[in-house]
Amino acid sequence: MPMKKQLWTALICAMVMAHPTQGAERNQSSMATAAASAAAKAPVEVFTYKTPQGATFKVTSEGLVAITVGDKAVAKGSWHAGNMTQLREPNASLAPLVFTDKTMEVIEPRSRVRVRHVGPDATATFEYVFEGEDVRIKARVENFTDKTIKATSFEGLSFLFDSAPKGWMAGQDPGWMQVHLQDFRGFHPSFENRIGGSYATDETFGVGLTPLNTGLAFTGFFWWGDQAGPNARRMVYIRPQEIPSGGALTFEMLMRISPNTDWKHLLDPYKQHFARTFGHPTLGPVHYKADFRPMASMSIADEPSITKDNPLGFHGEARRVDLPEGMKRFCDMVVPGLVEGNGQGMIIWALGGWDPRGAMYRPDFDILPPPVEQNIPQMRQAFKACNVRMGVCTRPGEIAFRGTWTQDWTVRINPDDPQHLEIMWGRFEKMIDQGFTLFYLDTFGSSLDDIKAMRFYRQKMGPDIQTFVEHPCDVMLAYSGAYMELNYNEKANAYSVFWGLDRFWEISQYLLPGAQAAAVSRVDEKKLPAGFERPSHFLMRKHVAPFIPDYLIKGQAKDLKAITDAFLDANGQWKK
């Protein structure tokens, strides 16, 4: 052996003798790493994850197949992708997606697993990532057919409730949604599917569902009846985004399973998703500064009131805003009561009177008859002197056009057309320049198109303009307040909010702190039992600002002042 090689050999031996365990430790560490890597990639038939709260998830090559809470089985089945194109094309010839090869691979031993479903028409790759009580499911669907997949479903789990489940659960079936293909009314965001998250509970467990990485797009969690039992529900997540032939899309959602059935706990992931997706960078979840003080309101004209001496159909001498003396009477009727009652202003329906061409309330709300327009400075002076707001009814989702020689028709605006948005914004801008800072948005808010438009209007308006949409959903509330109507149910001896917005508003206040709502009372107070809570007090207790008829605002001013003192601080915000 050459001398140099002998020296190196001796030196290495000496180092090993001086540190007899170091080489062994390195070898053991290397072997352990290799073993862990091999174990992670080795075929596993069942992957199990147990939450700190005692829920257990099981995943196989069929996907998520079982969930238990303690010893109770709460969900069973599988998890796979489906072709729901017929929701958008009822007459489409459609074959279900078939997967002939299904595999599972453990990526992280305790928290992450990948399932791959391969078939002749599509491939669906699912990643399940577990953390705490949540599983995040990411699915990538590749379309190998020669046709576009226009909607994709993710389903297969039956949830086994001990009793009829309670919660926020959309139940529109495919047949109903096919009837409303054009406006996606069954999907969120819309007036029929007002909250994008979902939750369901019985007495022992709850499940919360959250769409992830959606942007401003349609999603839908649906709970349909299931043959597993009278209280069982099949949960389906549907995304109606197109996957073109040869293309692919990725969808994500989060599921929380918990023995804690508090709805706020179950919807907390959705609240976080909502703030990230729709919130304002500095203002918070909503893009406006709410003022919760009461308002006056009234539709001041109608067709039956039209006469030769009253061609615009205004109601009585106190609402003849087309006459200087009538405008003074109107301001004298409304403004003192607003000041005394701590009201913030008034919204006027039909400020321009009744239009003989119809299309009420008018989309061209900024075009006022000359006799009315010439009196607006008088109104502005009276309202501004007392620091109360002027407001007007608008119809910003439509454009009026001549339908016949005598009647106008309307068409929905296209929010993807900048010219349409600029036309409507020009109308708002003109009214704002004249001093109007309160707006009711009639026949507006029920669709994704309306949300796109409102997002544009809000960006132009800034945060200080108050708006109230007729048909709210949670995403719309990020950009505008909601309009409601209060009723009294004699049989139930209870108040209710028209369109079933009671529960929606309760959840929305949790999701969007600072969101705004206002309501008109349709209650005949003469029918209320003795000592029954007054409508305005009920609304304020529910964090809804009441609209008071213009002719009642002065008489109710003292009561309104007492109510606002009880519920609001000096800045018109709810007391803690």
Buried (B, 14 or more C-beta within 10 A) or exposed (E): EEEEEEEEEEEEEEEEEEEEEEEEEEEEEEEEEEEEEEEBEEEBEEBEBEBEBBBBBBBBBBBBBBBBBEEBEBBBBBBBBBBBBBBBBBEEEBEEBEBEEBEBBBBEEEBBBBBBBBBEBBBBBBBBBBEEBBBBBBBBBBBBBEBBBBBBBBBBBBBBBEEEBBBBBBEBEBEEBBEBBEBBBBBBBBBBBBBBBBBBBBEBBBBBBBBBEBEEBBBBBBBBEBEBEEBBBBBBBBBBBBBEEEEBBEBBBBBBBBBBBEBEBBBBBBBEBBBEBBBBEEEEBBBBBBBBBBBBBBBBBBEEBBEEEBBBBBBEEBBBBBBEEBBBBBBEBBBBBBBBBBBBBBBBBBBBBBBEBBBBBBBBBBEBBEBBBEBBEBBBEBBEEBEBBBBBBBBBBBBBEEBEEEEBBBEBBBBEEEEBBEBBBEBBBBBBEBBBBBBBBBBBBBBBBBBBBBBBBBEBBEBEBBBBBBBBBBBBBBBBBBBBBBBBEEEEEEBBBBBEBBBBBEBBBBBBEBBBBBBBBEBEEEEBEEEBEBBBBBBBEBBBBBBBBBBBBBEBBEBBBEBBEEBBEEEBBBEE
